[in-house]
Amino acid sequence: MVQVDINEILKISNQAARLIMMIYEQQSLEIMKKMDHSVLTKADVESNTYICSSLEKLYPSIPIVSEESIKQIDYEARKDWDYFFLVDPLDGTKEFIQRNGEFTINIALIKNNKPILGVVNAPAFGLIYYAEEGKGAYKILNNEHIKLEMHQPSDGIFRAVVSRSHHCEQTEMYLQKLNENGKQVSVITSGSALKFGLIAEGAADIYPRFAPTMEWDTAAGHILVSEVGKQVKLTHLGQELRYNKVSLINPSFIVEN
């Protein structure tokens, strides 16, 4: 039985947040390109090094899959894992570069292909979301831990949160269909895993995602919304999104009741 202390994960995310903000507040940002042509900053690298080394020290028996791992682990090597950490050391690098604050640190613990613990830290906003399976979801703001509860759409308006940087035609079609089905849709744009946080705290009702995401983008947010009674459902099957798949790329999904 693996025991992971959520308070230790919160501490790790806070120290990574401090490293990121030191770089964020510099006048100029050094921007690099990865092999897949996506952007990378010094903040991604430093946050990743700190988080992974800290997790390895505390929990040496639990493997780590991180977006910034030098080499991704083949499915054959990880398919029988009962537990592992999924880490995105800086989710929303585009938002970081644009300096709009909408970036997060995501750390999740996966057990038998589903997230059971997650932390989503938004350093620029001094905001943290966290959840553990069966223990609820919480928001930390101004050092206050606030329990998050299930909210139903109010005033007949259906609030849909969508990606600020990865909007796509399928999302537009989906929102249009909601309108045609008699729902009055209000659209909110947000970066990174903050979209899951908005759902978890009741500031949004639905999150449709048709543009690609990776497992480390969604796992920490997934347990957040699960703990307030929402589901992350695959659009083509209606089943819950699972983790440690052959491909770490997620199919399209919708977060809803």
N, C-alpha and C positions, 0 to 999 in steps of 0.2 A: 504494500500500500504506500503510495507516494504522498507525502505531506508537503504542501507548498504554502508558505505564510504570505498572505496577501499584503501584509504591512511591509514585508521585505521587497515585494515587487513594486509597491508604491514608492518606497525609498529609492530604489534603482531608477524608476521613471523620473523622479524629481531631480536626481543628480544628472541624468541624461538631459533633462530639460534645462538645467543650468548651463551645461556645456553648449547646447544648441543656442541658447539666448545670448551667450557671449559672442558667438559668431554672427548671429542675426543682427546684433546691434552695431556691428562694424560697418564702416562707410561703404566698403565694396566687398562683394562676395565672389570667391573663386568658384567658377562653374566648370565642371568637367563633363565628359560624355562617357557613358558605359558602352559595352560591346553592342547592346541592343539599341544604341543611340538615345536612350533616355538620359535625363540630366542627373548629375550627382554633385553634391557640395561637400566641403570639409565637415559640415555639421552631420551629414549622413554617416560619414566614415567614423568620426569621433564618437557619436552616439552609439553606433553599432559596436565599436570596440569596447566601450565601457559596459554596455548592457550585456553583451555576450560573455565577457570575462567575469562580470559579477555573478551572472547566473551559473556559469561553470564552477565558480568557487563555492557557491551556496548549495547547488544541486548537481554535483558532478555526474550523477547517474542518469540525468534527464537530457536527451539530445536536444539540440537547438536548430531550427530552420529559420534563417533570417534573409530578408531581401538582399542584404549586402554581404552575404556569405560569398567568399571568393569562388567557391564551386558548389553548386546545388547538389543535394544528395539524391542519388538515383532511387527510383521507387523500390527496386529489389532490396536495397539496403534499409529502407525505412518502412516497408509494408507491414512488418510484424511489430512495430512499435506500439506499446500500450499507451505511453505518455510521451509528449514532446512539447517544447516551447515553440511558438510561432512569434517572430519578432519583425516589426517594421520600425526601424530606429528613427525614421523621419518620413511619415506618411503625408504626402502633399508637398513634395519638393517644389513643384511649380508655384504653390501658394507661398512657400518660404521665400523663393526668389522674388516674387512679386510683392513681398512684405505686406500681405493682407492679414497675417496672423492665423489663417485657417489651416494649420498643419498640426499633426499630432505624433505622439510616440505610442505605438501599439504593442503591448506584450500580452500574449494569451497562453494558457496551458490547455493542451488538447489531451483528452482521454478517450480512447476507443473511437477516434474519428469525430469527436464533437468537443467544442470548447466548454471548459468547466470553470475557468477563471479568466478574467480579462481586466486590463487597465488601459484606458485611453487618456493620455495626458496632453492637454493643449497649452503649452508653455506660454505663448504670447497672451493668453487670456487668463492665466492663473487658475485654470480650471482642470479638474480631473474627474473622470467617470470610472467607476470600477464595479465589478460584480463577481460573485461566486455562485456556483450552482446550488440552488436551494436556500441561499442566504440573502437573496435580493440584490438590487442594483442601487448604487448611490452616486451622488455628485458631491465633490468637495469644492467649495467656493468660500474664500475668506476663512479658511481653516474650519469651516462648518461642514459636517457630513449630513447630507440631506437624502433621505430615502426616496427613491423614485417609484411612482405608482402608475398603473395602467390608466390611460386617458382615452375617452371616446371622442370622436369628432364632435365639435360643438358648433352651434349656430348654423348648421347645415352646410358649412364650408369644409371641404376636404383639403387638408394642407399636405401637399406633396413636396418632399425635399429631393432635389436633384443635384448632380455634380456641377460645380462651378466650371471646372476645366475639361470635363469629359462628357459633355452633353452630346446626344446623338439623335438621329432621325427616329429611331425606334421608340425612344423615350417620348418624343413629341407626339407620335402616333398613339402611344398608350394613354397619355394625358388627354388627348383629343377624344379618345374612346370613352374615358371616364365622363367627360363633359357631355358626350352624346347620350350616355346612359343616365343622364339627369343629375350627376354630381357637380356641384359648384366647386371647381378646383382652384385653389390658391397655390402658387408655386414659390418655393423658397430655394435659393441656391446656396450651397455650402461646399467647402473643400474637405478632403480627407475623411477620417472616421468620425468627424464631428456630426455627420449625417445620422449615424446610429445614436449618438448622444441626444440629438434633437428629438428623435423618435422616442428614446427611453424616457426623456423628461416631459414628454407630452407637448412639445413645441411643434411637432409635425406628426402626421397620421400615417403616412405611407412613403416608402422609398423604393421606387422602381429603378433597377440598374441593368441596363442592356449593354453598356460599354464594358470591356474586359476589366476584371479585377483579379488580384492574386489572393491566395489564402491568407497571407499576412496582412492584407488590407482589411479583411472582414472579421477575422476570428474574435478579436477582443470586443468589437462592437456587437458581434453576434450574441455573445453571452449577456451583454447589457440588455438588449431588447428581449431576449428570451426570458430574463428574470422579471420583466414587467408584462409578460404574457403575449408578446408578439412573436411572430415566426419569420424565418428567412427562407422563403419558399422558391424553389426553382420554377421558372416561368413555364417550362415545357412539360414538367411532370407533376408539379404541385407538392413535391416532397421537400423535406428540409435539406438545406445545404449541408454537405458533409466535407470532412477534411482528410488530409493525407491521401488525396486522390493520385492516380497515376500521373496526371498533369496537375500542377499546382495552380493552374488558371481556373477560375471559377466560371461556371455557366452563368447566364443571366438569371437574376433573381428579383423578388419583390419582398420587401419587409412590410408586413401588415398583420392584422389580427388573425 
